[in-house]
Amino acid sequence: MRFKKITSTVEINEFVSAWEKVFQRKLENSVYAWIFSKRNNIYCCFDGDQLIAGYCLLDIKVLIKGKIRKGVLCNNIFVNGFKYQKLGVFQKITEYALNDVTSKGYEFALGFPNNKAIKAHLRSGWLEGDTLPFFEIKGKILFKKTANIKWYSKDNNKVLEEIYSLMQHKYKDFSFSVLKDPEFLVWRFNMNPRWEYDIGCIYDNNILKTFFVSKFFKEKGRVHLVDYYFDNKLDLEQALSAIYSKYELERQLNINCIDLWCARGDQAIFNSVGFSQMDEGSYVIYKDLQEKGMKVGSMPHLTLADNDVF
């Protein structure tokens, strides 16, 4: 068996074919181009000429105790067949991929594995953080006070710059967060071919103090709060009212609930306006690549936008 980081179109197409075989699904070519772009470090394991495993690490920035670190997001991991799982290919490709990014100066790795993959990751040296739950609120949320919320289409680069500036300042209050610079925000929201996003903002004297990114999930009648920072309880109440007004009144959509990933650093404010914790959520794993004692910590800020799926 041999391991390799791939970059050519031919190799990536081969990777996609193996991915489709393992996951038994096929996506649009535009989605593959978005996921497996130059931002994603793609590693493969070959048995002869056959691609038998894949491991991706997406370039990100993280903020740990107020300091920006160069990081990666673990995504789209697979091993093709029980035979290769028994041979320890998962652990071997994990070690190869993480050693490669470590040698290139990356400092921290983050991941959100599902229930089937969590044990294999932990056996491969990852550490587990607190489970990241979904929070939801049901019913018509129409608070008396309304705000002058400004809505932006996803391709407004100026507001993305403002969001990044707010993140740099406010996310220092959390033990850990993913710091999305304007280039990442463009990739994450503007270039994502699967979803349409709406960006809502609240300003104080023309300075951004609250933002949220939402999308309507038609299959379940949900509005996902994909990304957010709420300066205070009133801003959150106003945002919820604005979401119902926009999706139900303007677009004539039936909303069953509003939900989000809610890490411990944000739970108090969402509890204060009536959100409740759901049974479903995500595992959180991390690895300090340079062994500097870095952790996700007890009060992180993590959102659906930190994953590549939503």
N, C-alpha and C positions, 0 to 999 in steps of 0.2 A: 504494500500500500504506500502511496505517496500523497503528500499534502501540498497544496498550492493556493496562493492568492490569485484570483482570476480578474482580468480586466478587459479582455477582448470581447467583441460582440458574439463571436462564435462560441466562446466558452460560456458566456452569460446565457445564451440561448440553450446550451446544453444543461446548464444549471436549472433554468426554468422548466425544461422538460422533465428533469428528475424531480423537481419540486411538485409539478402537477401530478406525477405518478404517485408520490408519497401521500400528498394531501387529497388526492382524488377530486381535484377541482381545476377549473381553467378560468383565468381572468382575462380581461381585455389587454391588448398589447400596451396601451397607454398606461395602464396600472403597473405593469411590469417595468416599464421605462421609468416610472416615478419611483417605485420602491427600490429598484436595483440601479439607481443612478450612481454618479461618481461620489455622492455623499456616503454610500454604503460600501464598506470593505467586505468583499465576498471571498470566502475561503471554501475550498472543496477538498474532499478526499477521493482518490481514485484507486480502484482495484484493477490493475491493468489499464485498459482504456475506458472502463466503466466508472461513471461518477456515482459514488455510493453515499455521499454525505455532503451537507452544506452547512455553513455557519456564517452569519452576517453580523457585522458590527458597524452601526451607523454613527457618523461623526456628530457629537453634540458638545455643548458646553454645560458644565454644572457649577452651581454656586454652593460652596461648603463653608459654613461659618464666615460668610462674607467675602470669600476669596474665589475667583474664577479658576476653574480647573478644566483641562482638556479631557473630554470623556467620550465614551461610546455607548450606544444602546444595542443590546443583544436582540436580534430579531431573525425570524425565518430560519430556524434550526431544524434539520432533519437528518435521519439516518435511514437509508433504504433497506429495510429487511431485518428480521430478528437475528439472522446469522451474524450480521455486522454489529448489532447491538451487543451480542454476547462476546464479541471480540474486543469490546471496549472502544469502539470507534468514536462514540460520543465524547468520552473523556479525552481521547487523543486529539480530536479536532478542536475541542475547547482549549486544550493546552497550547496547540499550535497557533490558533488565532489570537488568543490573549497574549501569548509571548511576543507575537509579531507587533501588535499595537503598543505593547509596553516598551519594546525596543525603540519605537518611534516617538516616545515621549508622552504617550497618553497616560493619564493618571488614575482614571476612575471608570468603572464599567457598571452599567445599570441594566436591569431586565425585568420583564413582567411575564413570567412563564405561566402556562396553564397547569391544571391539576395533573395532567399526564406527564409533564416535563419537569416539574419542580424537583423531584427526588434525584433525577439524573444530574441536574445542575448542581445541587448541593453536594453530590458525590464527586463532582468535578472541581470543587474548591470554592464555589460561590457561597456567600453568606446570605442569610434570610433576614429581611427587615419586617416591620409590622405589616400585616395584611392590609391592603388598600380597599376599603369598602365603597360600594355605591351608596349614595344618599339620594332620597327622592322626596318630592312634595306633590301631593295630589290635590285636585280640585281647582277651582278658579281663584287665582291669586290676584285680587284686585284691591290693593291697599289704597287708602284715601289720598295719600300724598303722592304726587307724580313729579317726575324730574324731566328736565329738558335733555333727554337722552338722544345723543346723536348716533344714527345708524350709518355704517359704512359698508360698501361692498368690499369683497375680499381683496380686490386689487388696488386698494388705496395705500400706496407706499408710505405716505406721510404718517398715517396713523400707526403703521407698523413700526416706524421709527419711534413714535411716542410711546408705544407699548414697551418696546425694548428699554427705553430710558426709564420708564416706571419700574420695570422688572429689576433693573440694576440697583435702583434705590430701595424699593420696598422688600425685595426678596431676601435682603440681608437679615430680616427679622426671623427667618426660618432656619432650621438646622441644615436643610438641604433643599435645593430646587434645580430644575433644569432651566438654564438661562438661554432663551431663544433669541438670537440676534436677528436683525432684519432679513438677512439672507435665508436663515432657517425658516422664519415665518413665511416668507414668500414661497419657499418649497413646500412647507407644511400645509398652508391654506390656499395660496393662489394656484399652485401647480397640481394639487391633488385632484385627479380626474374623477374620483368616486363621489365626492360630496360637494354640496354648496353650503357655504358658511355665511353667517351674518355676524358683524362686529358691532357691539354697542359700547358707547363711551359716555362717561360723565366727567365734566370738567369743572374746575374751580378757578375762576379768573384766567381762563384759557389754558390752564395746566391740567393735563390728564391725571385723574386721581382714582378712577375705577374703569375697568374694561371687562368685557366678557365676549366670548366667541360661542355662538350657538348653531345647532343644526337640527333639522326635523327628521326624526327616524320614523318613517311612515309605517313600517311593519308593526310597530307597537304603539304608535301614536304618542311617542315621547319626544320631548325636546332635550337633547344632550347639551349641557354646559361643558363644552369641550375644553375651554381654557378660560381663566378668569383671575382677577384680583379685585376684591371688594374692600374699599377703604373703611367702610363702616356698615352697620346694620341697616340704616336708612337707604343707603345706596343699593344694597342687596334687595330690599323690599321694592324699591323703584324699578330695579332691573326686572324682577319677576313680573310686575305689572306690565312693563313695556313688552316683555316676551309674549304674554298672553294677548295683548292688544295687537301685536304685529302678526302673530301666527294665526290666531283665531278670528279676529275682527277684520284684519286687512286681507289675509290669505285664505280665510274660510277653512281652516284646518282644525280638526278635532284633537285637542291635546288632553291626554290622559294624565300625564305627569311631567314634571321637569326633574331630570336626574343628572348626576355627575359623580366622578371619582372624588372622594373627599378624604384626604390624609389628615392625620392628627392635628397638623398645624392650622387647619381651616375648620375643624368640626364645631368649635364653639359658636362661630358666627352663623353657620347654617342651622345648628340646633336652635338658635335664638329666634328664628323666623318660622319654625315649624317643620323643618326637614327631619326625616327619620332614616335610620340606617337599614339597608336592605340585607338580605342573606347573601347575595352575590357580591363578588369583588375580584380582586386580583392579588396574586402573590407578588412580592417585591424582593428581588435579589440584587446584590451588589458585590463589587470586588475592588479593593484598594490595590491598584496595579503596581504602584511604586512603594507600597508598604510604609505609608506615612501616618497611619493611624486614622485615616478618613473613614467616616461612616455616613449612612443616611440620617442617623440620629432619631431623636424622639419626637421632634416637631417639624416634619418635612412638609413641603408644599408640592404635591404631585397631581397632575391633571390628565384627562384623557388624551390631550394633545401631546403629552410626553411619550405616548406609545405611537406606533406607526399604523395602527389599525383603524382608529376612529376618525 
